[in-house]
Amino acid sequence: MATIGKRPHYHSYTEEAMVDAVNAVQNSNMGVREASRRFDVPKTSLQDRLKGRVAFPTISGEWDQILTCQVKKNTNLHSD
């Protein structure tokens, strides 16, 4: 019978490393794969940040919610 290992630690990178990786891709000729290896961050998480699918944390440490125009419009309609 095979033993099942522990689940990997998720989000084992620092926010500073992610920000550095995003800056490296945006401000230089570095590709996503190279930046993810150099800064030791997951490639898909880096791609999500670059494409705006995941917001950067605010100063308070909470995550911003990315609302689409439709959601904002629906919120305004129901606020009466």
ZIBELNOR-V386902 format. One record per backbone hydrogen bond with DSSP energy under -0.5 kcal/mol. CO is the residue of the C=O (numbers start at 1). NH is the residue of the N-H. Records with the same first field share a line. If there is no record, write none. Layout:
CO = NH ; NH
//
This chain:
3 = 5
8 = 10
14 = 18
15 = 19
16 = 20
17 = 21
18 = 22
19 = 23
20 = 24
21 = 25
22 = 26
23 = 27
24 = 28 ; 30
31 = 35
32 = 36
33 = 37
34 = 38
35 = 39
36 = 41
42 = 46
43 = 47
44 = 48
45 = 49
46 = 50
47 = 51
48 = 52 ; 53 ; 54
49 = 52
56 = 64
58 = 61
62 = 58
65 = 67
68 = 72
69 = 73
70 = 74
71 = 75
72 = 76
73 = 77
74 = 78
76 = 79
77 = 80
//
